[in-house]
Amino acid sequence: CQIMENDFKMPREEDIIKRSEEFQAEAEAVLEESGIATVWRDAGCRVEIVGSMRMRLMANHRDIDLHVYSPVVTEADSFAIAAKIAKNPKVKETKCINGLMTDEHCIAWHFIYERYNGKLWQFDVIHIIEGSRYDGYFEEMADRIIAHSTPEQRETILRLKLESTDYQEGTPPEDSIQGPIHGVEYYEGVIDHDITTLDQLRQWVISRRKQPFHYWMPVG
């Protein structure tokens, strides 16, 4: 399914922020009209927006990230809530990854929602046990990024996201990025490593992915 905005020309520098604000407003409208967050709240879950939408750093991907929390998460309860969402005829696809037996203690849901204009939006909803290891972690990450990023860095992040749209290189693994650049890689690269160009970002991502995996957030 197509969940990336690719029917536009690269905006001028002065239009990058404006375009992101318009995209953010559209995402907020989609979240409201879809009713997906409401279904989880009605089931007694605490619902938190995370990711680029929380940070107001949306660029070109039509996706909305939610973390939803319950004191107890079971397959039966989570599937029952997801079934209510799947009944919506505008929800075109529902997928699940059960991670309850991992240290993340969660069930990941992915819903594809179709707007009246035919555009598809992806909802990534992680159903998490309250008090478990990652309760609040990614909310804190987003809030620290907001606090530690300058206006110039935020514009750089948005520009790099747009410049790297659909980047795939058919070169050997050691010389290329395998798969898309992840959101956190933009944030860490720009905020901690003063990256300003796409070439710099690509080279840094290649190096970073050779290191042991770790979650990052700004210090302090």
C-alpha positions, 0 to 999 in steps of 0.5 A, spaced: 500 500 500 502 507 498 503 510 505 508 515 502 506 522 500 510 522 493 506 526 489 509 533 490 515 537 488 521 538 493 519 544 497 523 550 497 527 551 504 522 556 506 516 552 505 519 545 509 516 548 515 509 550 512 508 543 509 510 539 515 505 543 519 500 542 514 501 535 514 501 535 521 494 538 521 492 532 516 494 527 521 490 530 527 484 530 522 485 523 520 486 521 528 480 524 530 476 521 524 478 514 524 476 513 531 482 508 532 484 512 539 477 512 541 476 505 541 482 503 545 480 509 550 473 506 551 476 499 552 480 503 558 487 504 555 491 510 556 493 512 549 499 516 548 501 519 541 509 517 540 513 518 534 514 524 529 507 526 530 508 527 537 514 531 535 511 535 530 516 532 525 512 529 520 514 530 513 512 525 508 510 518 511 502 517 512 503 514 519 501 515 526 504 512 532 500 510 538 502 507 544 496 504 548 497 501 556 493 496 560 494 494 567 494 487 564 495 485 556 492 478 554 491 476 547 484 475 548 483 482 550 487 485 545 484 482 539 477 483 541 479 491 541 482 490 535 476 487 532 472 493 533 477 497 529 477 492 524 469 492 523 470 499 520 469 499 513 475 504 512 480 500 515 483 496 509 488 491 513 489 489 520 496 485 522 499 483 528 505 481 532 505 478 538 511 480 543 508 479 550 513 473 551 519 478 549 522 483 554 517 489 550 511 485 553 506 488 548 502 486 542 503 490 536 498 492 531 498 495 524 492 498 521 491 501 514 486 506 514 483 509 507 480 516 507 475 519 503 480 522 498 483 515 497 489 516 501 491 510 505 494 512 512 498 507 517 496 506 524 502 503 528 499 501 535 503 498 540 499 495 546 503 495 552 503 492 559 503 498 564 509 498 568 513 494 564 520 496 561 518 501 555 512 504 559 513 511 557 520 510 554 518 513 547 514 518 550 520 521 554 524 520 547 520 524 543 519 530 549 527 530 550 528 531 542 523 536 542 526 540 548 533 539 545 532 540 538 533 547 535 529 550 530 535 549 525 535 542 527 528 541 526 528 544 519 534 540 517 531 533 520 525 535 515 529 536 509 533 530 510 526 526 511 524 529 504 531 528 500 531 521 502 524 519 500 524 512 497 532 511 498 534 504 496 541 503 493 543 497 489 550 497 491 554 491 496 551 491 503 558 494 506 557 500 502 549 502 502 544 502 507 539 496 507 532 498 508 529 505 509 533 510 514 529 510 521 526 516 524 531 515 530 537 515 525 535 522 523 534 525 530 540 522 533 544 524 527 542 531 526 542 532 534 548 529 536 552 528 530 551 535 527 549 532 520 546 537 515 547 533 508 544 527 506 550 524 504 553 525 511 547 521 514 547 515 509 555 514 511 553 515 518 547 510 518 552 505 515 557 506 521 551 506 526 548 500 524 555 496 524 555 497 532 551 493 537 543 495 537 541 501 542 535 505 543 537 513 543 535 519 546 538 526 548 541 526 554 538 530 560 
